[in-house]
């Protein structure tokens, strides 16, 4: 069974790895954490970061799609008005 660790401990361990030249086994032994646990935490942190970027990009794209759809509607109305005037 996995030993529960405080979020502060997880954040500290991940920060030590990502912001320094230290290797995972070195930090793991410093903090008394198994290397596999630390690798798992790093993997989860990276996935969380990627998901965050994906959500941001998705919201931005949805917003842009809405703008373009509105512009399309205006252009269609303008085209129909011009078509009536030409007849």
Secondary structure, 3 states (H helix, E strand, C coil): CCCCCCHHHHHHHHHHHHCCCCCHHHHHHHHCCCHHHHHHHHHHHHHHHHHHHHHHHHHHHHHHHHHHHHHHHHHHHHHHHHHHHHC
